[in-house]
Amino acid sequence: MPAQDIITIPSLVIGGREVVPVSSVSREILAYGTQPCLVYPVAPTLATARHAFFDRNPDGSCVCPEYRENVLGNKGKGEWFSTYLRDGKKAIVPERLFLHPMHGWVAEGSEQDVELPRIESEDRRWVLEYDKPTGFPSSVGTKKEAQRVFGEDASRFWYNPNGLRAVCRFYGADYGPFFVGAGGGPDDRGDYLGVRLASRLSNTEGVATPQKERKFVVEFGTEEELRKYLAAHRSMGEFLSRAKIKE
């Protein structure tokens, strides 16, 4: 993937701890209509995307204006993340994701407790605050309350507290530019949802702590090659072995 097609998202450090590592993601969302169970190994986390879109430098500038501009320029579209939600209580970045014949979808990997807000009514699904280490909303209220905090970036939130749920971001007229949805199953899909190829770091302490201090980007040639491979293969190990990793 040419350098001009890659966006670098800086790390997020809170209290001296790096909670979101440096990442490289493709500038464009690819492979719309893909199931999240196929792309989680190479998609960015929700925490990475939240940081890239909302956070500011000390001088007030965006930490990643390229990502933010890309999101705002793609109304009506969205992307899957490598973050999953289990039973409304755990944020998981899977190392393995598979369909068990008796237990349904099973995710194994780094996980972290989350305290999601109780959504009391339809008009109180607007996000007032986000949990930065996981990227999930931690407080909700009315649209007017959210606009006082985020202005035009005010966005809604919805989740299903039952089972394993895929997580996406969507920009819609009635949802805001960073609507977080955690309601679909790992094999659900939407023609308006695609994936960005992203750096993938191993984790040891929660969902965003890198095990090794190294950065890499995933290269997969053209989008056509990616689509053909996704259509023909279901094995995640095979998918990763075919992806080209550049140190």
N, C-alpha and C positions, 0 to 999 in steps of 0.2 A: 504494500500500500504506500503510495508516494507520501512524502512528508507533508505536503500541502493538504492532504486529506485526513490528517491526524490532528486532534486537539489534545493538548497536555493540560491536565487538571492538577493544580498544586495540592499539596497535602494540607490537612487540617490538624492543628495541634491544640489540644485543650489541657491546661494544667501541666504542661511539659510532656504530655503523652500524645503520640500521633494516633488519632482515632480514624482518620481517613488518609491512606497513603497516596502518594503521587500516582496518577493514572494517565494512560494514553488511550483515547477513544477515537473511533472513526467519526469524522465530521458529520457524515450523513447517516440517517437511519436506513438500514438495509432489510431486505427480505420481509416485506410486509406480508402478513397472513401466516407467519411461522408460529408454531406452538412453542411456548416458553420452555417446555421440558427438553427441547432440542438445542436451545441456545444458551442455557444458563452458564455453561463453563466459560464462555467468552463474552458475556454481557457485563456491563458495569453494575455496581451495587446501587441501591436506592440512596444510601448515604453519600456516595460519590456524586450522584446527580443533584441531590439537594444542595450540597456544598457548592457545586459548580454554578447552579442557577441563582441561588439566593445570597450567598455570602459576599462580603465586601472586604477590601483591604483597609488598612488604617486611614488611607487618604480618601476613602469613600468609593474608590473604583471597584468594579466587579473583579472577583478573583479569577473568573474565566469568561470573559466577554464573548468568546467564540461559541462556547456551548450555549450561553444564554441567548445570543442572537439566533442561533440555529433553532432553538425551541420556539422562540417567538415568531420565527418565519415559517413555521410548519403547523399552522392552525388546522385542527381537524385530524391531527396525527399524534401518535405516541410511540412509546417503546417499552419493551419488557426489560426487567432487571434480573440480576442473578440473586437477588434477595427474595426469600420466601417467608410467608407467615404461617406458623403452626398454632392452631387452636386459639388464635387471637392473643397469644402470650409469648411466643418465641419468634425472634427474627433469625432466620437461618440463611447462610450462604453455603449451599451444598458443595461437597466434593463428589458426592454420588447422589443420583436421583433415579429411582427405578420404580417400576410398577410391580408390586407384590401380589400374587394371586389371591391371597386371603386378606391382606391389610391395606390394599390400595396403594396409593403413591407414598413412597418412603424417601425421606431426605436425610442424608448423613453428612455432617460437616460442622463448621463453626456456628455457634448459636449464642444468642444473647436475650435476656429477658426484656420485654417491652411492656409498658403500661399504656395501652391505648385508651383514648377517651371514650366515654359512653356517649353514644349519639342518641339524644332523647327525642329528636324530631327532625323532619326533613329539612327545615329551615335552619337547623343548627349543625350543619355538616361542614362549615367553613373553618379552615385551619387558623388557629391563633398562635400556635407555637409548634416547633418540630424538635424531636430528640435528635441531636446532631450525630451521635455515634451510630445510630441505626437508620436515620432518615425518616422514620415514621412520625406522623403527627402525634403530639402529646396533649394538645388542648384544642377544643373546637368551640365555635360560637356562631353568631349570625354573620351574614355577609357584611353588614355595616361594621361590626366589630373587627372582622378580618381586614377590611379595607383600611381601617385606622392603623393597623399594624403593617400591612404589606402593600397598601395602595392598589395599583392595577395588577399586582402579582397575587392578589388574594385568590385562593383556590380551595376546592372542596376535597373531601375525603370520604371513602367508603370501604368497609371491609366485612368479610364473612368470618365470624369467630370459630367456625367449625372446620376441622380438618386442615389439610395442607393447601395453602392458597398462593398462587402466583401473584406477583406484584408488578404493576405497570404505572407509567405516567402518561397522561393524556391532556391535550390542550383543546378545550371546547368552549364555545361561547357562553354556556351556562355553567361551566365548571372551573374556569380559570386556566392559566397556562401550565399549572403544575398539579392537576388533579391526580391524587394517588388512589389507585384502586387495588384492593387486595381481596378480590372476591372470586376470581376464576380458578378453575383447576389447572394443574400443570399441562394438561393436553388441550385446554381451550385455546381459541385463536380469534383474531379479529383482523379484517382487511386493513384497518387503520393502525394496526400495531405491528412494529418491526423490531429490529435489534441493532444496537451499535456493537461493533467489535471493540473489545477493550483489553487492557492489561489485566492479568490475573495473578494475584499474589497469594501464596499460602498463608493461612492464618493460624495463630496459636492462642491469642488472648482476645476472644470476642470476634465480632464480624468484620473488623477492619484493620487488624494489626498484622503487618507483614512479618513472616517468619524470617525472610532473608532480605537484606538491603539491596535489592536489584530491581531494575525496571525493564520491562520488555513490552513489545506490542505484538499483537496477533495479526498476521498477514494471511489473506486468503485469496489473493488475486482479485478477480472481478466479482461483482454481485451475481452475475449469471452462474459462475462457478459455485458460489456459496449456495444459491438456490438449488442447483442440480444435486449438490451433495446432500443437502437437507432432505430433499425429496427421496433420495435413494438409500439413506442410511439412518438407522435409529440408535445405533450404539454410540454412547457418549465417549467411550474410550477410543473408538475408531475415529470419531469426529476430532478429538484433540490430537491424535497422532497424525492426522492429515493436515491440520492447521500448521502453518509455518511460524515458528517462534523466532523472533529476532532479538538478540540480547541488546 
